[in-house]
Amino acid sequence: MEQERTDRRVRRTRARLRQALTQLLLEKEIRSITVRELTDRADVNRGTFYAHYRDIYDLLEQTENELFGELRAMLDAYTPQHLRRDTLPILRDVFRFVHRNQALCRVFLGRQEADRFFQRLNGLIFQKCREEWSGIYPLRGEMEQDYALEFVVAGIVGMVRTWSLRGFRESPEAMAQLAKELILSGLTGPAAGEG
């Protein structure tokens, strides 16, 4: 019982620090943020901060790792059988996930490391597609499959980037539906010049 209470307190403290960092990063560069400023915003003392993190960069890195861990767990819940029936549920979950974490996505987009963040996102989705989703669409060979995977993954990640830059105006559900339509028309429609 005591351990559970401690774990909840630790999660709450980390969440407050993560939220404070996100707010500050929307206002200024990371190199301009002090630990005192961060802990004041989070209403946490400096000793508590240092019990969890080496510095602000460590907090940011762990925040990004936690974000990708959550995304990976969500993607892992889908099997090829789920996706053969319908890709809309996973697309909906991906866009809802991004929407729930939109402040962090804006932070990562606004940083110099935005390309690294999106490369990591691209890599995670590509790996999942390569490992478990191949064979869902009727593709003729390995070369075609490689290009199709790249097409789908780059398209979804590009949609996430543009959606974020546009301020998340559309609903996650609308984005998922659009992604599904674009994927299906690209993978099952006639090739260029046919028709």
Protein Blocks (a to p, Z undefined) as FASTA:
>chain_A
ZZmmmmmmmmmmmmmmmmmmmmmmmmmcfklpcfklmmmmnopafklmmmmpmblmlmmm
mmmmmmmmmmmmmmmmpcfklmmmomklmmmmmmmmmmmmmmmmmmmmmpmklmmmmmmm
mmmmmmmmmmmmgokaccfbfklmmmmmmmmmmmmmmmmmmmmmnoomacfklmmmmmmm
mmmmmmmmccehiZZ
